[in-house]
Amino acid sequence: MKTRRLLPILPVLTLLAMLGPVVAGLYGTALPAFGHLPAAGLTGPSLNPFFELFDWAGLPRAVMLSLGVGVGATVIALTIVMLLTAGWSGTRAFRFLECLLSPLLSVPHAAAAFGLAFLITPSGWISRALSPAVTGWDRPPDLLIVQDPLGLTMMAGLVIKEVPFLLLITLAALGQADTTRSMAVAQALGYGRVTGWLKTVFPRVYAQIRLAVYVVLAYSMSVVDVAVILGPNTPPSLSVYIVRLMSDPDLAMRLQGAAAALLQLGLVIGALIIWRIGEVVVAALGLRWIMAGHRGKIDPVVGAFALLASGACAFAVVVGIVVLGVWSFAGFWSFPDFLPDQFTLRNWMRFGPNTLAALGETALIAGCVTLVALVLTIGCLEAEYRHGLTLSQRGMWLLYLPLLVPQTAFLPGLQTLMLNIGADVGRVPVMLAHLVFVLPYVFLSLADPFRAWDARMGTIANALGARPDRVLWAVRLPMLLRPILTAMAVGLSVSVGQYLATLLIGGGRVATLTTEAVALASGGDRRAIGVYGLMQTGAALVPFTLALIVPAIVWRNRKGLRHG
Amino acid sequence: MKHLAILAALIAPVSAFADPNPADWDAVKAEAAGQTVYWNAWGGSTTTNDFLAWVGSRVAEDYGVTLEHVKLTDTADAVTRVLAEKQAGEDDDGAIDMIWINGANFAAMKEADLLFGPYAEQLPNWAVVDVAGKTVQTDFTVPTDGYESPWAMAQVVFVHDTADMPNDIGSMAELLEWAQANPGRFSYPQPPDFLGTTFLKQVLVDILPDPSVLSAEVTDDNYAEVTAPLWAYLDELTPNLWREGKAYPATGTAMFPLIADDELDLSISFSPGAASTAIANFELPDTVRTFVLDKGTIGNASFVTIPYNSGSKAGAMVVANFLMSPEAQARAQDPAILGYGTVLDMEAITAEERAVFDGLELGIATLTPAELGTVQAEPHPSWATRLADDWADRYGVSQ
């Protein structure tokens, strides 16, 4: 009975938890962007912050970097995932990649970026493996690979992490897309694997993963940690520049930072609009392609390419983590030795105790935040189902605002807000800040599978005398076990990876694995980075593994509840 | 900023109502027991982190003060935090109790009246600090006025791998010649990184016939003329830098792995003992040595300061005082631990305490105080800010 009264309030609570801080934060950003910052003795309105921003010689390149890297990484990652699923789903190779998915996903962006850097720099592991025998190098060549001005390495660093994310979301959506029968019909009509899948299944799958793709686009455009590790610095991408301006001791620089933050916001919105137009164009072209009836002669080539590309992504992350591991145990290790002179436990003795304390903090925050997010999300979706409290399409956009607004734009404003209401630094405010980012991801992961659930099951249960609460607990949630666990795993990993929110809102007093690792990163101590990167990966690995293993065990005798 | 500073100066004496009185040390100690001090300090160096952890265990033992090291990537973050708290009216128990600071960050906080004090010169251990011989009462030419207390001395040294670069270099002009003969083997951290900006100042100090103009605040009239030789120098140097100057290491310690990988032969450091410590931690090959220029190199002191809104000022003062103790100073100077220069006057401490310092093994790559030679004064902080901005315009967006 309690649920019935509580349920309609949950959507309001959810929106409040996510949008309150964002709106307040944006308000706190918009004022200084237009020259109003009384604390610095400045009152607006004025357009000077924008003029100063446009005076910065690096702005065109920073903007192009943000756009190019964001759109490029999204297109590449989406293409790889779609072609891979088209060409290989249900095969042994696909199942192998599926097994790799949890470890791949659990690797935090920063750790994956470090791993990639340790692999591909001129003195990286690949170069060491080939030197001097193949390359003839007895010292590393002076090549600009990491931090290249076009941001190609940064794009690669994003792709290797977004491919597993999109693949996971795609897998969750596949269960609702009636793939098996569609493919049977398409192949009976003589269509190749890839072509048949793209023509029959892709439109349905894309409709389900669309918002995840938008999130990948927005994230890739405004990412900070990967950009700091792999991106260029002469000039840096717009987001990195914003973080720099915002942390300048000269308060006046915040005005320019706020203006840049609004510009970043505009860029993300613009890119999303362009992407939406692109969807329409692709749909129109796709329709003509379907009508043309090509059966797909080059399917094997395309499929092979997709497998190779996703294999390379997996290789980069997995071997990247291995090289982090090697560094964490390394004594002195000079170029071009393939392995260190000696292995030592010293690095772990030095950094281990601190990582354990940070791990506890990380787990506590991530666990609480994810549980709250899950309860709110399921509450919203159930309220929508029972009471028709559906968010309109426009309302859905509000839901994803925290993911589409660059963190750098509203977090400083959020910090001021929390101070004003007396919720000073500490664990709970950090959890609230994490919730802003975790909630949308959990919602995004769960909403489509939840809605795509066959409501006739509920009707049958009703007919058998079950009340709505019983239908939820006994039928719907158990059937949705896999997407629920997936959503939790995503929520946990999002919380584990939060850097700016933890640092700013925690006032530095809340030390998670990520804040500790990023603080070390600027010092370039590869042994310490190795230890923290491995710990970070471990913190997120367990939930993702459970998300795959538990449904397989629970539903081992329920064939229809396994995907695909 | 100017208006704010004037306003702040007017209301300054009103604050510090219930603050502990640094002159009444027994009361300070009594109040400190049980307090938790959040020390915001750059966390990029694992050796420094280990040292800070040791300080924490010692002040807990002796004074019952709990020390938490908040690891920063950039000290400016802490300054921003205190500013944000002031805006929000959090005047009694801010998140930060102590900051490792110097230079422009100190100047900014002092100007905006964000600091507690004066306290430094009332601390008991101030009596053994080498006030005459070391620059502990000015910070980049800005008077400290007791608003920060020193805990380490730093001086620019050049770090080179003798396996690839056997000979020292005596001047910045020679460095340019060497770089032209050995392209791609030298780099410096990207300004506005602290050490990167220091490299710019070091070039300027070394190539100017008379660097005394740098000790006064920069003016629009003299800036272009004074710095012209620096930009001419960098125009020649940049194409010969590592990655042709299209990318730079993020920080000073980030250059150690590049030397270990044989990508760089030469880099700079602000800590004369850091190379020896890094060799001990497998981060540098044991062929690495250090040197200074013939005319000497820039040196300064590292300080700690206490924000005006710290809720644990007594605890922070106890930590600041402990940092200036012979025990902490000797440990910091040990290259196996940290390798930082001491701020103490060797004549003012007891013979026993002095023996600990004399007994320290400096490490194979560390220069003796005599070899470190003349310490060049830091330019006024206004120069650093302007050089870093100008550098960013010229080289930071060029590619």
Interface residues (C-beta under 8 A of the other chain):
Chain A: A39 A40 G41 W56 A57 G58 R61 P122 S123 R139 P140 D142 L144 V146 Q147 D148 P149 V228 P232 N233 T234 P235 M246 S247 D248 P249 D250 L251 A252 A330 G331 F332 W333 S334 F335 T344 R350 F351 N354 P412 Q415 T416 L419 N420 D424 V425 L503 G507 G508 R509 A511 T515 E516 V518 A519 L520 A521 S522 G523 G524 D525 R526 R527 A528
Chain B: M1 K2 H3 L4 Y38 N40 G43 G44 S45 T46 N49 D50 E68 V70 K71 L72 T73 D74 A76 D77 A78 V79 T80 R81 L83 A84 E85 K86 Q87 A88 G89 E90 D93 G94 A95 I96 A104 N105 A108 M109 P183 G184 Q190 W242 R243 E244 G245 K246 A247 Y248 P249 A250 T251 T253 A254 M255 F256 P257 L258 A260 D261 D262 E263 N281 F282 E283 P285 A392 D393 Y395 G396 V397 S398 Q399
